[in-house]
Amino acid sequence: MGLLTVCSTAALVSAGKRARALRSCVSTGRRGLLIKTGSSCACWRRKSPPLPGKTPQEHYNELAARFGAPSYNRLQAAATSAQKAALSKLSPEMVSASTLAGDPITARLTAAPGNGASIGGLKVMTDNGWFAARPSGTEDAYKIYCESFLGEEHRKQIEKEAVEIVSEVLKNA
């Protein structure tokens, strides 16, 4: 789940009077979009004001200091049609690694756990992060999405190992 929820200006305007109550927890982002932290959205949905005394960013900073700051990135690399086909047909058994960035791998998924729908690639998870690799639907490329719950350095290690895992699979394609 991402840390930011993006809402259009129209969505806030339609909220009427409640929009005025949000001024203290909303900032203007790129291209005029309003960006609110997830905690602010939760407060708004409950029709209650943000916690008193601190801004949502200050609350987030405290949580990040206590539990670690998440870090997310997407990588992209060129791939042939054969490599894209191989990547879309991965099976969990094709990943021989037992750890990722020093953590034991807890899941290797090719289908969504909730409804069993194919994710069109592979997702490898640990308690502290994950990566997903899948072919691009529009380009001769594949993409690797990485997230660490322990920070940027840990995410970079996940990226490095994810590239190695995907490269090994594509080498055999």
Residue pairs with C-beta under 8 A, 6 or more apart in sequence:
1 38
2 38
2 72
3 37
3 38
3 60
3 70
4 35
4 36
4 37
4 38
5 35
5 36
5 37
5 38
5 41
6 29
6 33
6 34
6 35
7 33
7 34
7 35
7 36
7 41
8 33
8 34
9 32
9 33
9 34
12 19
12 22
12 26
12 34
13 19
15 22
18 44
18 47
21 44
21 49
22 36
22 40
22 44
24 49
24 50
24 55
25 36
25 37
25 40
25 43
25 44
25 50
25 55
25 56
26 34
26 35
26 36
26 40
27 34
27 35
28 34
28 35
29 35
36 44
36 56
37 56
37 57
37 60
39 50
39 56
39 59
39 60
40 50
40 56
43 49
43 50
43 51
50 56
50 59
51 59
54 62
64 70
67 149
68 149
68 150
68 151
69 151
69 152
70 147
70 148
70 149
70 151
71 147
71 148
71 151
71 152
71 154
71 155
72 145
72 146
72 147
72 155
73 145
73 146
73 147
73 155
73 159
74 143
74 144
74 145
74 146
75 143
75 144
75 146
75 159
75 162
75 163
76 136
76 141
76 142
76 143
76 144
77 141
77 142
77 144
77 163
78 140
78 141
79 87
79 135
79 136
79 140
79 141
79 142
79 170
80 140
81 140
82 173
83 135
83 142
83 170
83 173
84 135
84 136
84 140
84 142
85 135
85 173
86 169
86 170
86 172
86 173
87 121
87 122
87 133
87 134
87 135
87 142
87 166
87 169
87 170
87 173
88 120
88 121
88 134
88 135
90 110
90 121
90 122
90 133
90 169
91 110
92 108
92 109
92 110
92 122
94 122
94 169
95 105
95 108
95 122
95 124
95 165
95 169
97 105
97 124
97 161
97 165
98 104
98 105
99 105
99 126
100 124
100 126
100 129
100 131
100 158
100 161
100 162
101 126
101 128
101 129
101 148
101 154
101 157
101 158
101 161
102 157
103 126
103 127
103 128
103 129
104 126
104 127
105 124
105 125
105 126
106 125
106 126
106 127
107 123
107 124
107 125
108 122
108 123
108 124
108 125
109 119
109 122
109 123
109 124
109 125
110 118
110 119
110 121
110 122
110 123
111 117
111 118
111 119
112 118
112 119
119 132
119 134
120 134
120 135
121 132
121 133
121 134
121 135
121 142
122 132
122 133
122 134
123 130
123 131
123 132
124 130
124 131
124 132
124 162
124 165
128 148
128 149
128 150
128 154
129 146
129 147
129 148
129 149
129 150
129 154
129 155
129 158
130 146
130 147
130 158
131 144
131 145
131 146
131 147
131 158
131 159
131 162
132 144
132 145
133 142
133 143
133 144
133 145
133 162
133 165
133 166
134 142
134 143
135 141
135 142
135 143
136 142
136 143
142 166
142 170
144 159
144 162
144 163
144 166
146 155
146 158
146 159
146 162
147 155
147 158
148 154
148 155
148 157
148 158
